[in-house]
């Protein structure tokens, strides 16, 4: 008997009547969900890159929804763990751009016509992540009207307070201040002086408000990784297609650069200059 056989001795080998690893993970449909529309070698990379990104986004949504529920229930330590995990997920997504950047403009051009008008701009999961965090552009809802389930989920999210609005509500309550979070559909990303003032009180006395201090830093961490992901997206697109228009009709790199200016938690960034 070889060393390998000795090491494997006792391992279950017959799964005709039991659940296997592949059964549990549903691997058959996942591994057969790649259907290139051209003969170009690199189209497989492009498909898998975006499919895996959508899987990670699904986990981001799962974690953000649970973090918001924990915050609403006053369980901040639980929320901290989930927010930290989301930051690590965006770090993982960030690293994935390095793989896509191995594709040259010539290689992308070979299958780009196969994409038609499809584009990551149309990802309803990415939009849901933005809505959860507080970047709520209702005009973009029309992109998802053709998919009733996705549209309904986005619509339901707009009726709830965003993660950051829940954080602001906790902040307001701590200092017995009038509610400052605004309506759920609130989309004004400019810093609100009264919110910044309250965050400043937290940062000036972190020991007295350690839970909110830690919450603030977890949110800054999350946006830090999210910004890096956006920046690497822009760089990757520019490296592969230059300043061509995107397949979905956007201005491509110009549009993505504009998105870099969006601040998800503006008061938490602006308060740093006031300390």
Buried (B, 14 or more C-beta within 10 A) or exposed (E): EEEEEEEEEEEEEEEEEEEEEEEEEEEEEEEEEEEBEEEBEBBEBBBBBBEBBEEBBEEBBEBBBBBBBBBBEEEBEBBBEBBBBBBEBBEBBBEBBEEBEEBEEEBBBBBBEBBEEEBBBBBBBBBBBBBBBBBBEEEBBEBBEEEEEBBEBBEEBBEBBBBBBBBBBBBBEBEEBEEBBBEBEBBEBEBBEEBBBBBBBBBEEEEEBEBBBBBBBBBBBBBBBBBBBBBBBBBBBBBBBEEBEBBBEBEBBEBBBEBEEBBBBBBBBBBEEEE
